[in-house]
Amino acid sequence: MKVFKLVSAMIWAIPVYFIWNYLAPIYLSEAPPLYLNIPYWHIACLFMLIQIVKMMIMPSKRSMKRYHGLRHHYGRYFKYGHCDRGFWTEKYRHQS
């Protein structure tokens, strides 16, 4: 799943590359030449870097569930059957 996010970032970089290199010389003619013709891999790596940072800051629920296991939401007594909805656990108050 994470590889798909990186591949999709590379695919999204293709139209951005063509649009930027077509419109930048027209509308940003006073910008330095460095910014007028950006190589594809610079844009693709920037998009992939954004995806990697996003995955680190906001991990998916699936990876959090795999990491925390059964203690993720219901406290330590959930796997023993002592946690009923509407009663107190160690940290959480569950409401029906």
Phi and psi in degrees as a GROMACS rama.xvg file:
@    title "Ramachandran Plot"
@    xaxis  label "Phi"
@    yaxis  label "Psi"
@TYPE xy
-70.3072  -32.7896  LYS-2
-66.205  -36.963  VAL-3
-61.8453  -37.5618  PHE-4
-65.3181  -38.6082  LYS-5
-71.2249  -38.7374  LEU-6
-66.8537  -40.7422  VAL-7
-65.6932  -32.0813  SER-8
-65.1608  -38.1588  ALA-9
-67.9045  -35.6572  MET-10
-69.8595  -40.9748  ILE-11
-67.2325  -20.7519  TRP-12
-74.1285  -21.2811  ALA-13
-64.0318  -54.0703  ILE-14
-66.2337  -33.4338  PRO-15
-63.8838  -39.682  VAL-16
-60.0572  -49.2115  TYR-17
-68.463  -41.2998  PHE-18
-65.7079  -44.08  ILE-19
-63.0803  -47.8503  TRP-20
-71.1081  -18.324  ASN-21
-86.1169  -43.0164  TYR-22
-90.0648  -24.9117  LEU-23
-62.7864  -45.0648  ALA-24
-64.8039  -25.2115  PRO-25
-78.5878  -51.8475  ILE-26
-96.246  -17.8089  TYR-27
-120.106  44.815  LEU-28
-65.2942  -23.731  SER-29
-85.2534  -5.08203  GLU-30
-72.9335  156.831  ALA-31
-60.6328  150.04  PRO-32
-60.0946  -21.909  PRO-33
-59.8627  -35.8274  LEU-34
-91.2409  -7.09935  TYR-35
-85.1076  -26.6943  LEU-36
-134.097  86.0975  ASN-37
-90.6225  131.041  ILE-38
-65.8501  154.182  PRO-39
-59.7734  -43.9615  TYR-40
-67.7597  -24.1819  TRP-41
-68.4349  -42.6364  HIS-42
-68.7688  -43.1134  ILE-43
-62.994  -43.7766  ALA-44
-66.7373  -33.8309  CYS-45
-64.8379  -44.7579  LEU-46
-63.8106  -41.0459  PHE-47
-66.7767  -37.5794  MET-48
-63.6574  -40.2237  LEU-49
-62.367  -41.84  ILE-50
-65.491  -40.296  GLN-51
-64.9778  -44.1965  ILE-52
-64.1281  -39.6868  VAL-53
-64.1695  -39.0697  LYS-54
-67.7815  -31.2926  MET-55
-76.7513  -38.2479  MET-56
-77.0337  -43.2611  ILE-57
-121.702  82.0539  MET-58
-68.8822  156.15  PRO-59
-71.9371  158.225  SER-60
-64.6968  -32.1806  LYS-61
-63.676  -43.8282  ARG-62
-70.2124  -34.0411  SER-63
-67.7765  -40.0785  MET-64
-64.0866  -40.9152  LYS-65
-65.2955  -36.1824  ARG-66
-74.5263  -45.3865  TYR-67
-88.8257  -17.9633  HIS-68
66.2741  -139.621  GLY-69
-76.7493  -14.5581  LEU-70
-84.4242  4.6119  ARG-71
-58.8473  -45.8033  HIS-72
-122.797  -28.1394  HIS-73
-102.736  5.77844  TYR-74
86.4067  -178.348  GLY-75
-79.1855  -15.8402  ARG-76
-90.892  -1.80334  TYR-77
-63.8166  -41.9857  PHE-78
-72.2717  -14.5623  LYS-79
-94.5928  -2.10004  TYR-80
83.3894  12.1753  GLY-81
-92.3033  -2.52219  HIS-82
-103.974  105.221  CYS-83
-102.986  151.333  ASP-84
-66.0564  137.695  ARG-85
94.6333  -2.67456  GLY-86
-117.204  162.434  PHE-87
-75.991  143.523  TRP-88
-117.161  -161.028  THR-89
-59.6567  -48.3318  GLU-90
-122.376  -20.8612  LYS-91
-116.639  150.361  TYR-92
-113.242  114.711  ARG-93
-95.7993  136.999  HIS-94
-120.164  141.302  GLN-95
